[in-house]
Each structure stands twice: as C-alpha cells, then as structure tokens.
Amino acid sequence: MPAEWEPHEGTWIAWPKNPDSFPKELLPEVEKTYVEVIRALIPNEKVNLLVDDSGEERRIIKVLNAAGINFANLSIHKIRTADVWFRDYGPIFIARNSGKGKEVACTHWIFNAWGNKYDELKADTNIPNLMPKGDCRSFEVPMVLEGGSIDTNGKGTFLTTEQCLLNKNRNPSLSRTQIEKYLSDYLGASKIIWLKDGIAGDDTDGHVDDLARFVNDNTVLCSFEENSHDTNSTALRENFNLLKNATDQDGNKLNIVTLPMPDPVKYNGIRLPASYSNFYIANNVVLVPVFGDKNDTLALSTISRFFQGRKVIGINCRALVYGFGAIHCVTQQQPAKSDI
C-alpha cells in the first residue's frame, strides 16, 4: 500500500444524501464542503464521483456549474451508495513495480458498517465490485477492515488501534497474529504499531485517521489534547507515548509531532469526532478539516511544515462531522501508475 502522499491517478468520493447522516438542515452545508473538496482536487488529479442516478446527476451538475467547477478532470459514475464513507467501504489500492513499470491493483475487504452498527449501510460493502476498474486487478480479502482504521508510510509500517481492529464486532474469529498476517499478505505491512483508543464521539471504535497520521517516511502527526480535563486527554496521551517509543520497519525511532485538537464540537448536545488528523493528502494539495476554532490556524501551520510543495487548504467541516467523519473519511486515493 503506497503512502497517501505518493502520486495519485485520482480520488474517489460519493455525493452526500443520507438523511440519517446529514439532516436536511445540514445537507446544504455538507454539499458546500463537497464542492470545496472537488474544487481543490480537480486541478491536480482526476475526481471520480459516485451518484445514485441520472436525476441526482443532473442536480449535482447544476450545483457544480453554479460553483464554477471545471469538469475537465471530473468523472461521474451512476453507482448507488448507502452513504458517503468511501474510505471505509471502497477498495484499498496497492501497487508494485513490475517489468512493465508500476502495476496498481485493489483489495476488497468486508465492510460490516463499523461492527454491525448500521444494517442499512452494509450494502456499501459491494461498491468495489461496481466500480469501473479498467485493468486494475482486484483481490477479495475474507476479513473486515475499514480504510480509516489504518495509515501507512508506504515503506511497510502501519498505524492502527486495538480498539478497532481487535474489536470482537469486526473479526471475532481472528487473533491479533492472524489480522497482522492479512495486513502483511494483502497490504505489504511488515511493521504494525498498535495504538489504543480513539476519540470521543467516534462511532468507528477508534479509527486511526482521527488520531495519528504519517506525513513522511518517519514522521507522525499525533492528535494531542492539552486540556487534562477533556475526555480525550488520557487516550491521546497514551497513544502519544506509544508512538514516542515505537520504531519503523527498519528499527528507527519515529519523529512524533503533536497536532492540537479543536474545542469540543457538538450538535444538539452530542459531541462529534472533530479532529484535524482527518486531513487528506492529494497531488499538490492537502485538505484539512477546520471547525471555526481557535486552533484551526495552529493545525494548518503544523501540517504545512511537512508539505512545503503542497498547498494546505482548510475546509469547513462543522456540518460534515455531524455524520461522524470528515475529509479523509469520504475520500479514497487511487495510486498513479507512474510518477507525476
């Protein structure tokens, strides 16, 4: 599995519409967020957008036209989805160097709606079978795994959490060793760093893309809560200490840099899993969720330190995070077959 910062052929996303994730009073703001994501991505890579049907396609084209979106790099696919969380149900792409150059394939894992929490969303496990993949080979994996539960430096080191991957609501018959074997066999993992628990409000049981992210081969940005009275403080401090003592695939210590947390983001009294770690690294840009918070600027500047060649763009996600996810959760990168 390549690192996210390696060249992309494109990004896959699905247009929002599920009223349980985004009530009608929030959906217009969520659509604005999507427009800004597409606007930022489209100059530098192909955007593959999934829509339910022709009627929805026509409406979305009007929305994008009104926003001045250039359609040259946009491909719309009429594939019905239950919801938008493409990171978790879409294929996880892998690559290798062969005699003909770089070969890209995809791995299709089982999606059980985050431990059987939402029966109505389980149908999205079939999305990889419906996607046009051209000559991209596909490997079916008999294990539950969501893309948001892992992160990699592209050299064989992976981050994940015990709360998610060892949760009995995912793969009750698999041991830690067996899970590690699947990650090795299908994604090329040679070193797995097991963090502990996720953040408050996260219904995914501790996805690592809200906690810690590689930004280069040996540097991890780690979400950290300075306020010791905040619910997240203990778990994030424990994960930080685990990373400080961890090594990469070659036995080298990692460079761990803290990333601030926003103040609690709530809707109708419910705490939402708002985290700056849910950023997406694309060709020439990094898209960072912001929340109108005092720490937005610090988060953007911290991330910018590691992406001097990319424009770091803050995108308002206060409405999107109501669905319990942000930019990384709704995107999935497809690696390029050659360097760009």
Secondary structure, 3 states (H helix, E strand, C coil): CCCCCCCEEEEEEECCCCCCCCCCCCHHHHHHHHHHHHHHHCCCCEEEEEECCHHHHHHHHHHHHHCCCCHHHEEEEECCCCCCCHHHHCCEEEEEEECCEEEEEEEEEECCHHHHCCHHHHHHHHHHHHCCCCCCEEEEEEEECCHHHCEECCCCEEEEEHHHHCCCCCCCCCCHHHHHHHHHHHHCCCEEEEECCCCCCCCCCCCHHHCEEEEECCEEEEEECCCCCCCCHHHHHHHHHHHHCCECCCCCECEEEEEECCCCEEECCEEECCCCCCCEEECCEEEEEECCCCCHHHHHHHHHCCCCCCEEEEEECCCHHHHCCCCHHHCEEEECCCCC
